[in-house]
């Protein structure tokens, strides 16, 4: 038998060259497509986050304005304050100075600013700056409106930021105007830190010239020169501003919202993962093709040599019987040539089929089929070849390894595609108790059978277990979570699956384990794509991201917590009906 070779102009060389070129072309096409899809999706998500924080800041400012206005109205009716102001301003201080009442109100209500003025607009008491006593504030637009009988609010510059001020007139019992009361809450470093704590975004408060008044970002504090906030967009931040004006609608400044942009790092990780997956598929495709060519083309070469001998007049030559197929049944020149043509036709069909499998094409709605079909057919062809080999053939172990690795690549690609573009659920009535039991039966033989793990399933009443969902997708989520729980337990342990009704129109499934648990700093990242704590080769970081995507497509929620004493709990909430 002649050996299989890649000599110039041989069929094997051409086929392998076509497969390599096709695979590389598909790889170079898919990577940019996936890159742009991930980039645009995350960019839109970050912009929505910025807009949400901006809306929250605007609401907080409005709420604080209502608060200082209500405080001003409330303090204007305080009996002690009114009497002290009246006797101090109108009767030359026959009673206690109103400063004590002002300080008492400030300490009781936790305001940053309280200011009491007389009816001429002069400052009687400033709780935070006593030196302002007798300062004429009659020209202040807020104070002048209050002296005219209005209750007004506005924003004004202050010593450590901007001040949300509420001003109300104070009337004596006979309806006589005796002064004004001003209350205030500051837009300062504390306000910026509070917003950061609520949203995770960095906050800067700048005046209309761009000078930073207050900030949550230490790098901005203490700057005396105007800062170009647009420069932070080039420094890894996404920026959005909320401008504000004074009572005369003149620009005063702006609240600048900055969110650190994780997009470049995530895209780098995603790109490396996609390159690794596609290169793995390419390698397996080439190896499987070489093996198939070795098995298929070598007998053809022998048939050609035999036909040439017969064509040269060696009619006594008999073709060797390699396998018990059409080739092995040939006994003379005509049958040899006929079988050769038939075999070449079969080979050509297999080669065309292999080329169609290797051509992946663009990343569209059919990408899952285009990626998974080559892997499935590779596995099928290997299994066909393996079936014809004796059990003790040394190639059997290599073929089993190829099947295992190809199946793993297929699972990885399916997870990636489910996350990148999840399919619409095929909804039907599902018995959640039964679906969980089927998942346990499917997972147990491989992940629980040989481990000292006690699994406890606490179902809900059968008449309450029905919901509308995609059983395949929800089964995949349950399977992923159950496998993760089993893998987290390294010794004896327990897994508890519980179905409950937290709300009448929803079902809740909790999967609790006594494994190694989740580090607190990882809790907010575990549903991110490509985030994994497993060693290389044991996971791609897509399993929980796929679970999150599937549950979101079912209008549900999924969350994880760390159990006291060790382990973790994953909780899924699903609506009974889908819109």
HELIX and SHEET records of a PDB file:
HELIX    1   1 UNK A   11  UNK A   76  1                                  66    
HELIX    2   2 UNK A   79  UNK A   89  1                                  11    
HELIX    3   3 UNK A   99  UNK A  109  1                                  11    
HELIX    4   4 UNK A  130  UNK A  132  5                                   3    
HELIX    5   5 UNK A  141  UNK A  147  1                                   7    
HELIX    6   6 UNK A  189  UNK A  199  1                                  11    
HELIX    7   7 UNK A  218  UNK A  220  5                                   3    
HELIX    8   8 UNK A  229  UNK A  233  5                                   5    
HELIX    9   9 UNK A  263  UNK A  311  1                                  49    
HELIX   10  10 UNK A  327  UNK A  329  5                                   3    
HELIX   11  11 UNK A  333  UNK A  358  1                                  26    
HELIX   12  12 UNK A  367  UNK A  387  1                                  21    
HELIX   13  13 UNK A  395  UNK A  420  1                                  26    
HELIX   14  14 UNK A  432  UNK A  447  1                                  16    
HELIX   15  15 UNK A  462  UNK A  464  5                                   3    
HELIX   16  16 UNK A  471  UNK A  488  1                                  18    
HELIX   17  17 UNK A  520  UNK A  522  5                                   3    
HELIX   18  18 UNK A  543  UNK A  553  1                                  11    
SHEET    1   A 5 UNK A 123  UNK A 126  0                                        
SHEET    2   A 5 UNK A 113  UNK A 118 -1                                        
SHEET    3   A 5 UNK A 177  UNK A 187 -1                                        
SHEET    4   A 5 UNK A 161  UNK A 171 -1                                        
SHEET    5   A 5 UNK A 152  UNK A 158 -1                                        
SHEET    1   B 4 UNK A 212  UNK A 215  0                                        
SHEET    2   B 4 UNK A 202  UNK A 207 -1                                        
SHEET    3   B 4 UNK A 251  UNK A 260 -1                                        
SHEET    4   B 4 UNK A 237  UNK A 245 -1                                        
SHEET    1   C 2 UNK A 428  UNK A 431  0                                        
SHEET    2   C 2 UNK A 466  UNK A 469 -1                                        
SHEET    1   D 5 UNK A 453  UNK A 458  0                                        
SHEET    2   D 5 UNK A 493  UNK A 500  1                                        
SHEET    3   D 5 UNK A 506  UNK A 513 -1                                        
SHEET    4   D 5 UNK A 568  UNK A 575 -1                                        
SHEET    5   D 5 UNK A 557  UNK A 562 -1                                        
END                                                                             
